[in-house]
Amino acid sequence: MTNLVYRACKQCMFLSETTDTCPRCGGPTSREWQGFVAVVDYEKSDIAKRMGISANGRYALKVR
Protein backbone atom coordinates (compact mmCIF):
# COMPACT_ATOMS: atom_id res chain seq x y z
CA MET A 1 0.00 0.00 0.00
CA THR A 2 1.41 3.39 -0.95
CA ASN A 3 0.88 6.66 0.86
CA LEU A 4 -0.24 9.46 -1.41
CA VAL A 5 1.05 12.95 -0.69
CA TYR A 6 -1.28 15.57 -2.01
CA ARG A 7 -0.21 19.11 -2.75
CA ALA A 8 -2.58 22.05 -3.04
CA CYS A 9 -2.31 24.79 -5.61
CA LYS A 10 -1.79 28.22 -4.06
CA GLN A 11 -3.91 29.84 -6.79
CA CYS A 12 -6.90 27.55 -7.47
CA MET A 13 -6.60 25.21 -4.40
CA PHE A 14 -6.84 22.08 -6.59
CA LEU A 15 -5.37 18.98 -4.89
CA SER A 16 -3.00 16.86 -6.94
CA GLU A 17 -0.10 14.46 -6.61
CA THR A 18 2.28 16.61 -8.66
CA THR A 19 5.32 18.25 -7.16
CA ASP A 20 5.85 21.88 -8.12
CA THR A 21 3.09 23.03 -10.46
CA CYS A 22 -0.65 22.57 -10.59
CA PRO A 23 -1.85 20.47 -13.53
CA ARG A 24 -5.03 22.54 -13.72
CA CYS A 25 -3.78 26.15 -13.73
CA GLY A 26 0.04 25.91 -13.66
CA GLY A 27 0.33 27.71 -10.33
CA PRO A 28 2.77 26.81 -7.53
CA THR A 29 1.77 24.06 -5.09
CA SER A 30 2.22 23.64 -1.35
CA ARG A 31 2.23 20.73 1.08
CA GLU A 32 0.72 22.97 3.74
CA TRP A 33 -3.04 22.80 3.37
CA GLN A 34 -6.03 22.01 5.56
CA GLY A 35 -9.33 20.31 4.89
CA PHE A 36 -10.72 19.44 1.51
CA VAL A 37 -13.93 19.30 -0.45
CA ALA A 38 -14.71 16.92 -3.31
CA VAL A 39 -16.80 18.62 -5.99
CA VAL A 40 -18.82 16.21 -8.12
CA ASP A 41 -21.10 18.64 -9.98
CA TYR A 42 -19.69 22.16 -9.81
CA GLU A 43 -22.61 23.66 -11.75
CA LYS A 44 -25.10 22.67 -9.02
CA SER A 45 -22.79 23.07 -6.01
CA ASP A 46 -23.29 26.12 -3.79
CA ILE A 47 -19.91 25.48 -2.16
CA ALA A 48 -18.18 25.43 -5.55
CA LYS A 49 -19.83 28.75 -6.43
CA ARG A 50 -18.71 30.34 -3.15
CA MET A 51 -15.14 29.08 -3.65
CA GLY A 52 -15.02 30.09 -7.32
CA ILE A 53 -14.55 26.52 -8.52
CA SER A 54 -15.31 25.88 -12.19
CA ALA A 55 -14.35 22.20 -12.55
CA ASN A 56 -15.01 18.96 -10.67
CA GLY A 57 -12.25 17.56 -8.45
CA ARG A 58 -10.69 17.72 -4.97
CA TYR A 59 -9.91 21.15 -3.52
CA ALA A 60 -8.23 22.30 -0.32
CA LEU A 61 -10.16 24.60 1.98
CA LYS A 62 -7.05 26.46 3.17
CA VAL A 63 -3.60 26.68 1.56
CA ARG A 64 -0.47 28.30 2.99
mmCIF file of the N, C-alpha and C atoms, coordinates in Angstrom:
data_MODEL
# 
_entry.id   MODEL 
# 
loop_
_atom_site.group_PDB 
_atom_site.id 
_atom_site.type_symbol 
_atom_site.label_atom_id 
_atom_site.label_alt_id 
_atom_site.label_comp_id 
_atom_site.label_asym_id 
_atom_site.label_entity_id 
_atom_site.label_seq_id 
_atom_site.pdbx_PDB_ins_code 
_atom_site.Cartn_x 
_atom_site.Cartn_y 
_atom_site.Cartn_z 
_atom_site.occupancy 
_atom_site.B_iso_or_equiv 
_atom_site.pdbx_formal_charge 
_atom_site.auth_seq_id 
_atom_site.auth_comp_id 
_atom_site.auth_asym_id 
_atom_site.auth_atom_id 
_atom_site.pdbx_PDB_model_num 
ATOM 1   N N  . MET A 1 1  ? 0.854   -1.180 0.000   1.00 0.00 ? 1  MET A N  1 
ATOM 2   C CA . MET A 1 1  ? 0.000   0.000  0.000   1.00 0.00 ? 1  MET A CA 1 
ATOM 3   C C  . MET A 1 1  ? 0.898   1.241  0.000   1.00 0.00 ? 1  MET A C  1 
ATOM 4   N N  . THR A 1 2  ? 0.605   2.183  -0.876  1.00 0.00 ? 2  THR A N  1 
ATOM 5   C CA . THR A 1 2  ? 1.409   3.393  -0.955  1.00 0.00 ? 2  THR A CA 1 
ATOM 6   C C  . THR A 1 2  ? 0.680   4.557  -0.297  1.00 0.00 ? 2  THR A C  1 
ATOM 7   N N  . ASN A 1 3  ? 1.452   5.458  0.272   1.00 0.00 ? 3  ASN A N  1 
ATOM 8   C CA . ASN A 1 3  ? 0.882   6.664  0.862   1.00 0.00 ? 3  ASN A CA 1 
ATOM 9   C C  . ASN A 1 3  ? 0.937   7.778  -0.163  1.00 0.00 ? 3  ASN A C  1 
ATOM 10  N N  . LEU A 1 4  ? -0.199  8.356  -0.475  1.00 0.00 ? 4  LEU A N  1 
ATOM 11  C CA . LEU A 1 4  ? -0.239  9.465  -1.414  1.00 0.00 ? 4  LEU A CA 1 
ATOM 12  C C  . LEU A 1 4  ? 0.009   10.768 -0.669  1.00 0.00 ? 4  LEU A C  1 
ATOM 13  N N  . VAL A 1 5  ? 0.809   11.626 -1.255  1.00 0.00 ? 5  VAL A N  1 
ATOM 14  C CA . VAL A 1 5  ? 1.055   12.947 -0.695  1.00 0.00 ? 5  VAL A CA 1 
ATOM 15  C C  . VAL A 1 5  ? 0.440   13.959 -1.638  1.00 0.00 ? 5  VAL A C  1 
ATOM 16  N N  . TYR A 1 6  ? -0.621  14.573 -1.188  1.00 0.00 ? 6  TYR A N  1 
ATOM 17  C CA . TYR A 1 6  ? -1.285  15.567 -2.015  1.00 0.00 ? 6  TYR A CA 1 
ATOM 18  C C  . TYR A 1 6  ? -0.688  16.939 -1.765  1.00 0.00 ? 6  TYR A C  1 
ATOM 19  N N  . ARG A 1 7  ? -0.638  17.725 -2.822  1.00 0.00 ? 7  ARG A N  1 
ATOM 20  C CA . ARG A 1 7  ? -0.209  19.108 -2.752  1.00 0.00 ? 7  ARG A CA 1 
ATOM 21  C C  . ARG A 1 7  ? -1.353  19.972 -3.248  1.00 0.00 ? 7  ARG A C  1 
ATOM 22  N N  . ALA A 1 8  ? -1.502  21.139 -2.665  1.00 0.00 ? 8  ALA A N  1 
ATOM 23  C CA . ALA A 1 8  ? -2.584  22.046 -3.038  1.00 0.00 ? 8  ALA A CA 1 
ATOM 24  C C  . ALA A 1 8  ? -2.021  23.244 -3.791  1.00 0.00 ? 8  ALA A C  1 
ATOM 25  N N  . CYS A 1 9  ? -2.713  23.632 -4.828  1.00 0.00 ? 9  CYS A N  1 
ATOM 26  C CA . CYS A 1 9  ? -2.311  24.790 -5.613  1.00 0.00 ? 9  CYS A CA 1 
ATOM 27  C C  . CYS A 1 9  ? -2.580  26.062 -4.802  1.00 0.00 ? 9  CYS A C  1 
ATOM 28  N N  . LYS A 1 10 ? -1.629  26.970 -4.793  1.00 0.00 ? 10 LYS A N  1 
ATOM 29  C CA . LYS A 1 10 ? -1.791  28.221 -4.062  1.00 0.00 ? 10 LYS A CA 1 
ATOM 30  C C  . LYS A 1 10 ? -2.735  29.185 -4.767  1.00 0.00 ? 10 LYS A C  1 
ATOM 31  N N  . GLN A 1 11 ? -3.026  28.944 -6.039  1.00 0.00 ? 11 GLN A N  1 
ATOM 32  C CA . GLN A 1 11 ? -3.909  29.836 -6.787  1.00 0.00 ? 11 GLN A CA 1 
ATOM 33  C C  . GLN A 1 11 ? -5.345  29.318 -6.849  1.00 0.00 ? 11 GLN A C  1 
ATOM 34  N N  . CYS A 1 12 ? -5.531  28.072 -7.296  1.00 0.00 ? 12 CYS A N  1 
ATOM 35  C CA . CYS A 1 12 ? -6.896  27.548 -7.473  1.00 0.00 ? 12 CYS A CA 1 
ATOM 36  C C  . CYS A 1 12 ? -7.295  26.529 -6.413  1.00 0.00 ? 12 CYS A C  1 
ATOM 37  N N  . MET A 1 13 ? -6.384  26.135 -5.511  1.00 0.00 ? 13 MET A N  1 
ATOM 38  C CA . MET A 1 13 ? -6.603  25.215 -4.398  1.00 0.00 ? 13 MET A CA 1 
ATOM 39  C C  . MET A 1 13 ? -6.885  23.775 -4.825  1.00 0.00 ? 13 MET A C  1 
ATOM 40  N N  . PHE A 1 14 ? -6.652  23.441 -6.093  1.00 0.00 ? 14 PHE A N  1 
ATOM 41  C CA . PHE A 1 14 ? -6.840  22.076 -6.588  1.00 0.00 ? 14 PHE A CA 1 
ATOM 42  C C  . PHE A 1 14 ? -5.820  21.153 -5.935  1.00 0.00 ? 14 PHE A C  1 
ATOM 43  N N  . LEU A 1 15 ? -6.258  19.978 -5.495  1.00 0.00 ? 15 LEU A N  1 
ATOM 44  C CA . LEU A 1 15 ? -5.367  18.981 -4.886  1.00 0.00 ? 15 LEU A CA 1 
ATOM 45  C C  . LEU A 1 15 ? -4.888  18.008 -5.949  1.00 0.00 ? 15 LEU A C  1 
ATOM 46  N N  . SER A 1 16 ? -3.574  17.785 -5.968  1.00 0.00 ? 16 SER A N  1 
ATOM 47  C CA . SER A 1 16 ? -3.003  16.856 -6.937  1.00 0.00 ? 16 SER A CA 1 
ATOM 48  C C  . SER A 1 16 ? -1.788  16.169 -6.336  1.00 0.00 ? 16 SER A C  1 
ATOM 49  N N  . GLU A 1 17 ? -1.272  15.198 -7.054  1.00 0.00 ? 17 GLU A N  1 
ATOM 50  C CA . GLU A 1 17 ? -0.101  14.457 -6.609  1.00 0.00 ? 17 GLU A CA 1 
ATOM 51  C C  . GLU A 1 17 ? 1.177   14.986 -7.244  1.00 0.00 ? 17 GLU A C  1 
ATOM 52  N N  . THR A 1 18 ? 1.098   16.060 -7.990  1.00 0.00 ? 18 THR A N  1 
ATOM 53  C CA . THR A 1 18 ? 2.278   16.609 -8.660  1.00 0.00 ? 18 THR A CA 1 
ATOM 54  C C  . THR A 1 18 ? 3.165   17.330 -7.662  1.00 0.00 ? 18 THR A C  1 
ATOM 55  N N  . THR A 1 19 ? 4.365   17.682 -8.092  1.00 0.00 ? 19 THR A N  1 
ATOM 56  C CA . THR A 1 19 ? 5.321   18.248 -7.160  1.00 0.00 ? 19 THR A CA 1 
ATOM 57  C C  . THR A 1 19 ? 5.352   19.767 -7.100  1.00 0.00 ? 19 THR A C  1 
ATOM 58  N N  . ASP A 1 20 ? 5.622   20.437 -8.187  1.00 0.00 ? 20 ASP A N  1 
ATOM 59  C CA . ASP A 1 20 ? 5.850   21.879 -8.125  1.00 0.00 ? 20 ASP A CA 1 
ATOM 60  C C  . ASP A 1 20 ? 4.772   22.745 -8.769  1.00 0.00 ? 20 ASP A C  1 
ATOM 61  N N  . THR A 1 21 ? 4.091   22.223 -9.769  1.00 0.00 ? 21 THR A N  1 
ATOM 62  C CA . THR A 1 21 ? 3.093   23.034 -10.460 1.00 0.00 ? 21 THR A CA 1 
ATOM 63  C C  . THR A 1 21 ? 1.757   22.314 -10.537 1.00 0.00 ? 21 THR A C  1 
ATOM 64  N N  . CYS A 1 22 ? 0.713   23.093 -10.521 1.00 0.00 ? 22 CYS A N  1 
ATOM 65  C CA . CYS A 1 22 ? -0.648  22.572 -10.594 1.00 0.00 ? 22 CYS A CA 1 
ATOM 66  C C  . CYS A 1 22 ? -0.959  22.124 -12.022 1.00 0.00 ? 22 CYS A C  1 
ATOM 67  N N  . PRO A 1 23 ? -1.501  20.926 -12.185 1.00 0.00 ? 23 PRO A N  1 
ATOM 68  C CA . PRO A 1 23 ? -1.848  20.471 -13.531 1.00 0.00 ? 23 PRO A CA 1 
ATOM 69  C C  . PRO A 1 23 ? -3.058  21.205 -14.112 1.00 0.00 ? 23 PRO A C  1 
ATOM 70  N N  . ARG A 1 24 ? -3.831  21.850 -13.254 1.00 0.00 ? 24 ARG A N  1 
ATOM 71  C CA . ARG A 1 24 ? -5.033  22.537 -13.718 1.00 0.00 ? 24 ARG A CA 1 
ATOM 72  C C  . ARG A 1 24 ? -4.753  23.967 -14.173 1.00 0.00 ? 24 ARG A C  1 
ATOM 73  N N  . CYS A 1 25 ? -3.988  24.742 -13.383 1.00 0.00 ? 25 CYS A N  1 
ATOM 74  C CA . CYS A 1 25 ? -3.780  26.155 -13.734 1.00 0.00 ? 25 CYS A CA 1 
ATOM 75  C C  . CYS A 1 25 ? -2.314  26.533 -13.906 1.00 0.00 ? 25 CYS A C  1 
ATOM 76  N N  . GLY A 1 26 ? -1.391  25.622 -13.525 1.00 0.00 ? 26 GLY A N  1 
ATOM 77  C CA . GLY A 1 26 ? 0.039   25.908 -13.661 1.00 0.00 ? 26 GLY A CA 1 
ATOM 78  C C  . GLY A 1 26 ? 0.634   26.697 -12.507 1.00 0.00 ? 26 GLY A C  1 
ATOM 79  N N  . GLY A 1 27 ? -0.151  26.952 -11.483 1.00 0.00 ? 27 GLY A N  1 
ATOM 80  C CA . GLY A 1 27 ? 0.325   27.714 -10.326 1.00 0.00 ? 27 GLY A CA 1 
ATOM 81  C C  . GLY A 1 27 ? 1.215   26.876 -9.414  1.00 0.00 ? 27 GLY A C  1 
ATOM 82  N N  . PRO A 1 28 ? 1.904   27.521 -8.475  1.00 0.00 ? 28 PRO A N  1 
ATOM 83  C CA . PRO A 1 28 ? 2.765   26.810 -7.531  1.00 0.00 ? 28 PRO A CA 1 
ATOM 84  C C  . PRO A 1 28 ? 1.931   26.009 -6.530  1.00 0.00 ? 28 PRO A C  1 
ATOM 85  N N  . THR A 1 29 ? 2.485   24.894 -6.049  1.00 0.00 ? 29 THR A N  1 
ATOM 86  C CA . THR A 1 29 ? 1.769   24.059 -5.088  1.00 0.00 ? 29 THR A CA 1 
ATOM 87  C C  . THR A 1 29 ? 2.449   24.087 -3.735  1.00 0.00 ? 29 THR A C  1 
ATOM 88  N N  . SER A 1 30 ? 1.722   23.648 -2.721  1.00 0.00 ? 30 SER A N  1 
ATOM 89  C CA . SER A 1 30 ? 2.216   23.635 -1.354  1.00 0.00 ? 30 SER A CA 1 
ATOM 90  C C  . SER A 1 30 ? 1.787   22.353 -0.670  1.00 0.00 ? 30 SER A C  1 
ATOM 91  N N  . ARG A 1 31 ? 2.608   21.889 0.255   1.00 0.00 ? 31 ARG A N  1 
ATOM 92  C CA . ARG A 1 31 ? 2.234   20.729 1.079   1.00 0.00 ? 31 ARG A CA 1 
ATOM 93  C C  . ARG A 1 31 ? 1.445   21.156 2.301   1.00 0.00 ? 31 ARG A C  1 
ATOM 94  N N  . GLU A 1 32 ? 1.398   22.452 2.558   1.00 0.00 ? 32 GLU A N  1 
ATOM 95  C CA . GLU A 1 32 ? 0.716   22.973 3.741   1.00 0.00 ? 32 GLU A CA 1 
ATOM 96  C C  . GLU A 1 32 ? -0.694  23.419 3.383   1.00 0.00 ? 32 GLU A C  1 
ATOM 97  N N  . TRP A 1 33 ? -1.644  22.511 3.634   1.00 0.00 ? 33 TRP A N  1 
ATOM 98  C CA . TRP A 1 33 ? -3.037  22.800 3.367   1.00 0.00 ? 33 TRP A CA 1 
ATOM 99  C C  . TRP A 1 33 ? -3.890  22.106 4.418   1.00 0.00 ? 33 TRP A C  1 
ATOM 100 N N  . GLN A 1 34 ? -5.133  22.583 4.570   1.00 0.00 ? 34 GLN A N  1 
ATOM 101 C CA . GLN A 1 34 ? -6.029  22.014 5.564   1.00 0.00 ? 34 GLN A CA 1 
ATOM 102 C C  . GLN A 1 34 ? -7.402  21.776 4.961   1.00 0.00 ? 34 GLN A C  1 
ATOM 103 N N  . GLY A 1 35 ? -7.984  20.661 5.317   1.00 0.00 ? 35 GLY A N  1 
ATOM 104 C CA . GLY A 1 35 ? -9.326  20.309 4.891   1.00 0.00 ? 35 GLY A CA 1 
ATOM 105 C C  . GLY A 1 35 ? -9.458  20.190 3.388   1.00 0.00 ? 35 GLY A C  1 
ATOM 106 N N  . PHE A 1 36 ? -10.479 19.494 2.946   1.00 0.00 ? 36 PHE A N  1 
ATOM 107 C CA . PHE A 1 36 ? -10.723 19.436 1.513   1.00 0.00 ? 36 PHE A CA 1 
ATOM 108 C C  . PHE A 1 36 ? -12.196 19.195 1.232   1.00 0.00 ? 36 PHE A C  1 
ATOM 109 N N  . VAL A 1 37 ? -12.578 19.528 0.019   1.00 0.00 ? 37 VAL A N  1 
ATOM 110 C CA . VAL A 1 37 ? -13.931 19.300 -0.447  1.00 0.00 ? 37 VAL A CA 1 
ATOM 111 C C  . VAL A 1 37 ? -13.818 18.602 -1.797  1.00 0.00 ? 37 VAL A C  1 
ATOM 112 N N  . ALA A 1 38 ? -14.663 17.613 -2.019  1.00 0.00 ? 38 ALA A N  1 
ATOM 113 C CA . ALA A 1 38 ? -14.712 16.921 -3.306  1.00 0.00 ? 38 ALA A CA 1 
ATOM 114 C C  . ALA A 1 38 ? -15.944 17.439 -4.050  1.00 0.00 ? 38 ALA A C  1 
ATOM 115 N N  . VAL A 1 39 ? -15.713 18.052 -5.187  1.00 0.00 ? 39 VAL A N  1 
ATOM 116 C CA . VAL A 1 39 ? -16.801 18.615 -5.987  1.00 0.00 ? 39 VAL A CA 1 
ATOM 117 C C  . VAL A 1 39 ? -17.130 17.636 -7.101  1.00 0.00 ? 39 VAL A C  1 
ATOM 118 N N  . VAL A 1 40 ? -18.373 17.179 -7.135  1.00 0.00 ? 40 VAL A N  1 
ATOM 119 C CA . VAL A 1 40 ? -18.815 16.206 -8.123  1.00 0.00 ? 40 VAL A CA 1 
ATOM 120 C C  . VAL A 1 40 ? -19.560 16.888 -9.273  1.00 0.00 ? 40 VAL A C  1 
ATOM 121 N N  . ASP A 1 41 ? -20.354 17.900 -8.955  1.00 0.00 ? 41 ASP A N  1 
ATOM 122 C CA . ASP A 1 41 ? -21.102 18.636 -9.984  1.00 0.00 ? 41 ASP A CA 1 
ATOM 123 C C  . ASP A 1 41 ? -21.004 20.124 -9.662  1.00 0.00 ? 41 ASP A C  1 
ATOM 124 N N  . TYR A 1 42 ? -19.969 20.778 -10.166 1.00 0.00 ? 42 TYR A N  1 
ATOM 125 C CA . TYR A 1 42 ? -19.694 22.165 -9.809  1.00 0.00 ? 42 TYR A CA 1 
ATOM 126 C C  . TYR A 1 42 ? -20.808 23.123 -10.244 1.00 0.00 ? 42 TYR A C  1 
ATOM 127 N N  . GLU A 1 43 ? -21.548 22.778 -11.277 1.00 0.00 ? 43 GLU A N  1 
ATOM 128 C CA . GLU A 1 43 ? -22.612 23.659 -11.754 1.00 0.00 ? 43 GLU A CA 1 
ATOM 129 C C  . GLU A 1 43 ? -23.782 23.750 -10.770 1.00 0.00 ? 43 GLU A C  1 
ATOM 130 N N  . LYS A 1 44 ? -24.000 22.700 -9.982  1.00 0.00 ? 44 LYS A N  1 
ATOM 131 C CA . LYS A 1 44 ? -25.102 22.672 -9.019  1.00 0.00 ? 44 LYS A CA 1 
ATOM 132 C C  . LYS A 1 44 ? -24.645 22.895 -7.582  1.00 0.00 ? 44 LYS A C  1 
ATOM 133 N N  . SER A 1 45 ? -23.338 22.977 -7.355  1.00 0.00 ? 45 SER A N  1 
ATOM 134 C CA . SER A 1 45 ? -22.793 23.067 -6.007  1.00 0.00 ? 45 SER A CA 1 
ATOM 135 C C  . SER A 1 45 ? -22.709 24.515 -5.519  1.00 0.00 ? 45 SER A C  1 
ATOM 136 N N  . ASP A 1 46 ? -23.378 24.791 -4.403  1.00 0.00 ? 46 ASP A N  1 
ATOM 137 C CA . ASP A 1 46 ? -23.288 26.116 -3.791  1.00 0.00 ? 46 ASP A CA 1 
ATOM 138 C C  . ASP A 1 46 ? -21.892 26.368 -3.233  1.00 0.00 ? 46 ASP A C  1 
ATOM 139 N N  . ILE A 1 47 ? -21.267 25.329 -2.697  1.00 0.00 ? 47 ILE A N  1 
ATOM 140 C CA . ILE A 1 47 ? -19.905 25.477 -2.161  1.00 0.00 ? 47 ILE A CA 1 
ATOM 141 C C  . ILE A 1 47 ? -18.932 25.814 -3.283  1.00 0.00 ? 47 ILE A C  1 
ATOM 142 N N  . ALA A 1 48 ? -19.058 25.140 -4.410  1.00 0.00 ? 48 ALA A N  1 
ATOM 143 C CA . ALA A 1 48 ? -18.183 25.427 -5.551  1.00 0.00 ? 48 ALA A CA 1 
ATOM 144 C C  . ALA A 1 48 ? -18.363 26.871 -6.020  1.00 0.00 ? 48 ALA A C  1 
ATOM 145 N N  . LYS A 1 49 ? -19.582 27.352 -6.031  1.00 0.00 ? 49 LYS A N  1 
ATOM 146 C CA . LYS A 1 49 ? -19.833 28.747 -6.428  1.00 0.00 ? 49 LYS A CA 1 
ATOM 147 C C  . LYS A 1 49 ? -19.182 29.721 -5.455  1.00 0.00 ? 49 LYS A C  1 
ATOM 148 N N  . ARG A 1 50 ? -19.293 29.453 -4.161  1.00 0.00 ? 50 ARG A N  1 
ATOM 149 C CA . ARG A 1 50 ? -18.715 30.337 -3.149  1.00 0.00 ? 50 ARG A CA 1 
ATOM 150 C C  . ARG A 1 50 ? -17.189 30.337 -3.197  1.00 0.00 ? 50 ARG A C  1 
ATOM 151 N N  . MET A 1 51 ? -16.605 29.186 -3.579  1.00 0.00 ? 51 MET A N  1 
ATOM 152 C CA . MET A 1 51 ? -15.140 29.081 -3.652  1.00 0.00 ? 51 MET A CA 1 
ATOM 153 C C  . MET A 1 51 ? -14.592 29.489 -5.018  1.00 0.00 ? 51 MET A C  1 
ATOM 154 N N  . GLY A 1 52 ? -15.463 29.717 -5.982  1.00 0.00 ? 52 GLY A N  1 
ATOM 155 C CA . GLY A 1 52 ? -15.019 30.094 -7.315  1.00 0.00 ? 52 GLY A CA 1 
ATOM 156 C C  . GLY A 1 52 ? -14.497 28.920 -8.129  1.00 0.00 ? 52 GLY A C  1 
ATOM 157 N N  . ILE A 1 53 ? -14.992 27.733 -7.847  1.00 0.00 ? 53 ILE A N  1 
ATOM 158 C CA . ILE A 1 53 ? -14.547 26.516 -8.521  1.00 0.00 ? 53 ILE A CA 1 
ATOM 159 C C  . ILE A 1 53 ? -15.351 26.315 -9.802  1.00 0.00 ? 53 ILE A C  1 
ATOM 160 N N  . SER A 1 54 ? -14.639 26.048 -10.904 1.00 0.00 ? 54 SER A N  1 
ATOM 161 C CA . SER A 1 54 ? -15.312 25.884 -12.191 1.00 0.00 ? 54 SER A CA 1 
ATOM 162 C C  . SER A 1 54 ? -14.997 24.543 -12.854 1.00 0.00 ? 54 SER A C  1 
ATOM 163 N N  . ALA A 1 55 ? -14.608 23.546 -12.037 1.00 0.00 ? 55 ALA A N  1 
ATOM 164 C CA . ALA A 1 55 ? -14.350 22.203 -12.550 1.00 0.00 ? 55 ALA A CA 1 
ATOM 165 C C  . ALA A 1 55 ? -14.475 21.210 -11.399 1.00 0.00 ? 55 ALA A C  1 
ATOM 166 N N  . ASN A 1 56 ? -14.896 20.001 -11.691 1.00 0.00 ? 56 ASN A N  1 
ATOM 167 C CA . ASN A 1 56 ? -15.008 18.962 -10.674 1.00 0.00 ? 56 ASN A CA 1 
ATOM 168 C C  . ASN A 1 56 ? -13.618 18.528 -10.215 1.00 0.00 ? 56 ASN A C  1 
ATOM 169 N N  . GLY A 1 57 ? -13.521 18.054 -8.973  1.00 0.00 ? 57 GLY A N  1 
ATOM 170 C CA . GLY A 1 57 ? -12.249 17.565 -8.449  1.00 0.00 ? 57 GLY A CA 1 
ATOM 171 C C  . GLY A 1 57 ? -12.157 17.753 -6.941  1.00 0.00 ? 57 GLY A C  1 
ATOM 172 N N  . ARG A 1 58 ? -10.961 17.534 -6.401  1.00 0.00 ? 58 ARG A N  1 
ATOM 173 C CA . ARG A 1 58 ? -10.694 17.719 -4.968  1.00 0.00 ? 58 ARG A CA 1 
ATOM 174 C C  . ARG A 1 58 ? -9.994  19.060 -4.772  1.00 0.00 ? 58 ARG A C  1 
ATOM 175 N N  . TYR A 1 59 ? -10.456 19.821 -3.777  1.00 0.00 ? 59 TYR A N  1 
ATOM 176 C CA . TYR A 1 59 ? -9.909  21.146 -3.517  1.00 0.00 ? 59 TYR A CA 1 
ATOM 177 C C  . TYR A 1 59 ? -9.642  21.322 -2.036  1.00 0.00 ? 59 TYR A C  1 
ATOM 178 N N  . ALA A 1 60 ? -8.549  21.981 -1.709  1.00 0.00 ? 60 ALA A N  1 
ATOM 179 C CA . ALA A 1 60 ? -8.230  22.295 -0.322  1.00 0.00 ? 60 ALA A CA 1 
ATOM 180 C C  . ALA A 1 60 ? -9.087  23.463 0.140   1.00 0.00 ? 60 ALA A C  1 
ATOM 181 N N  . LEU A 1 61 ? -9.403  23.498 1.437   1.00 0.00 ? 61 LEU A N  1 
ATOM 182 C CA . LEU A 1 61 ? -10.162 24.604 1.984   1.00 0.00 ? 61 LEU A CA 1 
ATOM 183 C C  . LEU A 1 61 ? -9.243  25.765 2.377   1.00 0.00 ? 61 LEU A C  1 
ATOM 184 N N  . LYS A 1 62 ? -8.007  25.436 2.783   1.00 0.00 ? 62 LYS A N  1 
ATOM 185 C CA . LYS A 1 62 ? -7.051  26.464 3.174   1.00 0.00 ? 62 LYS A CA 1 
ATOM 186 C C  . LYS A 1 62 ? -5.664  26.053 2.715   1.00 0.00 ? 62 LYS A C  1 
ATOM 187 N N  . VAL A 1 63 ? -4.955  26.956 2.057   1.00 0.00 ? 63 VAL A N  1 
ATOM 188 C CA . VAL A 1 63 ? -3.604  26.676 1.558   1.00 0.00 ? 63 VAL A CA 1 
ATOM 189 C C  . VAL A 1 63 ? -2.663  27.753 2.071   1.00 0.00 ? 63 VAL A C  1 
ATOM 190 N N  . ARG A 1 64 ? -1.484  27.336 2.536   1.00 0.00 ? 64 ARG A N  1 
ATOM 191 C CA . ARG A 1 64 ? -0.467  28.296 2.993   1.00 0.00 ? 64 ARG A CA 1 
ATOM 192 C C  . ARG A 1 64 ? 0.683   28.315 2.028   1.00 0.00 ? 64 ARG A C  1 
# 
